[in-house]
Amino acid sequence: MAEYVIVGGGIYGCAVAWELAKRGADVLLLEASQIASGASGGLGERGVRANGRDRRELPLMRLAYEIWPGLREEIGGHTGYRRLGHLLLIEREVDLAAAPAQVWLQNQQGIESHLLGAAELRELEPKLSDKVIGAIYCPKDGVADHSATTRSMAVAALVQGAAIREGARVAGLTRRGEQVFSLRAVIDGEAVDIPVGKQVILLSNAHVGDFVAEQLGLPLPICRMLPQVMTLRADIPPPMTRLIGHAHRTLAIKPLPDGRVMVSGGWRGRWDEALRRGVPIPEQVEGNRLEAVAVYPALADLPVDEATTDRAEMLCVDGIPIIDYLPGAANMLAGVGWSGHGWAIAPAVARLMAEWVLSGERPELLAPFRYGRFL
Ligand SMILES: Cc1cc2nc3c(=O)[nH]c(=O)nc-3n(C[C@H](O)[C@H](O)[C@H](O)COP(=O)(O)OP(=O)(O)OC[C@H]3O[C@@H](n4cnc5c(N)ncnc54)[C@H](O)[C@@H]3O)c2cc1C
């Protein structure tokens, strides 16, 4: 019987498995499909960005800044982490007026941030449209290869002695009082009871809401979203060298190592019930492309290479995750509702979750994410 049973083999499940196993804990990770088959896998790269992030997550980003650069060496596998710097572009006077306060706040939280005027900005990014009048710059922000990092993390957990079972879909739980003492999983079409020695760590993202509602009768204030990402064909070298965001446009741009440009930032797909996955909406793809062209006119002639919306993520009503033991299951720690920005903070959150599981004490940095904030 494993002491700690983790549900979900995305970045969170794999990173918590690694953090627990390297501290000597006995860990079993159950993944319904394959490692990195959810939001932690798929097209392109993920931003490791503090710039413009919710204030309550900035202390986590400060910790994540410390972890990311050495992670490749620590886990002994590829992460693709690159500290490119992030520019939050500004086109409107109203956003420029608000920017010094945001720069001040981010610096107070230990996130190095600078307000750049038009001329300084052009020194960094000469191919920007003339319409852009300034930017908030965070030089310590960057990108990582999410699929590679998640798989490397799973291997690192295995090396530390964790067991990982792919093709094991958790479908139910059994409780004695408020203690979960077994999980019911479907493995190779058979229902199997998985005993829980000490705790469950529930990190199955898109599955968590329905599971908790069915098993604990507890509705969570989260809903599924299908973020859109696309790549443009690499006909010209990427006109940008940094990770790009925008103060008022729904836009994120990343220059990929293979020469393509990735465009995303918050556009969404629609759920196709027959396919059981998200599919892109052509107008949303075109809308996102036009936002990118508005700030980098050189992108106008690049056709869309690939557009996907098949990686579901859970959006929490107040835009930050729930990380807590839930009422009715005193030994089940859940993390869900990353709201489209859970990647960058994952190594920091996973470390803190593992410490919490082993010590029984909630780390101070995780206090803003308690379930009780809604009550
Ligand atoms: C398109 C897109 C772009 C994003 N861009 C960024 C970004 O630039 N920066 C950033 O910080 N964040 C970004 N995010 C958010 C970030 O990627 C996610 O918050 C993060 O990957 C979530 O990790 P996870 O481990 O919780 O979930 P997932 O990776 O979804 O892992 C959950 C796993 O649980 C498994 N599972 C599901 N049901 C069960 C079950 N019943 N039993 C067992 N296993 C089950 C799934 O198969 C899956 O592998 C983006 C997300 C998406 C989708």
The ligand as a Gaussian input file, in Angstrom:
#p B3LYP/6-31G(d) Opt

LIG

0 1
 C       -3.097000      26.053000     -23.919000
 C       -2.605000      26.429000     -22.570000
 C       -1.646000      27.426000     -22.440000
 C       -1.160000      27.760000     -21.182000
 N       -0.177000      28.713000     -21.067000
 C        0.364000      28.957000     -19.862000
 C        1.457000      29.860000     -19.748000
 O        1.949000      30.395000     -20.736000
 N        1.956000      30.101000     -18.507000
 C        1.438000      29.503000     -17.385000
 O        1.920000      29.784000     -16.288000
 N        0.417000      28.615000     -17.487000
 C       -0.114000      28.330000     -18.680000
 N       -1.117000      27.421000     -18.789000
 C       -1.609000      26.730000     -17.595000
 C       -0.787000      25.494000     -17.236000
 O       -0.335000      24.814000     -18.374000
 C       -1.644000      24.589000     -16.358000
 O       -2.130000      25.329000     -15.265000
 C       -0.889000      23.386000     -15.817000
 O       -0.241000      22.698000     -16.854000
 C       -1.847000      22.477000     -15.068000
 O       -1.150000      21.333000     -14.666000
 P       -1.906000      20.127000     -13.956000
 O       -0.885000      19.126000     -13.616000
 O       -2.770000      20.656000     -12.855000
 O       -2.954000      19.608000     -15.017000
 P       -2.831000      18.640000     -16.297000
 O       -1.577000      18.832000     -17.018000
 O       -4.104000      18.787000     -17.040000
 O       -2.733000      17.210000     -15.634000
 C       -3.842000      16.534000     -15.098000
 C       -3.687000      15.069000     -15.448000
 O       -4.703000      14.352000     -14.771000
 C       -5.083000      13.289000     -15.606000
 N       -6.418000      12.830000     -15.202000
 C       -7.606000      13.386000     -15.529000
 N       -8.592000      12.644000     -15.002000
 C       -8.017000      11.657000     -14.308000
 C       -8.521000      10.561000     -13.558000
 N       -9.841000      10.352000     -13.429000
 N       -7.649000       9.693000     -12.991000
 C       -6.304000       9.866000     -13.137000
 N       -5.779000      10.884000     -13.868000
 C       -6.625000      11.757000     -14.433000
 C       -5.053000      13.882000     -17.007000
 O       -4.964000      12.864000     -17.994000
 C       -3.852000      14.785000     -16.934000
 O       -2.687000      14.157000     -17.424000
 C       -1.657000      27.088000     -20.038000
 C       -2.621000      26.088000     -20.164000
 C       -3.081000      25.750000     -21.416000
 C       -4.097000      24.643000     -21.549000

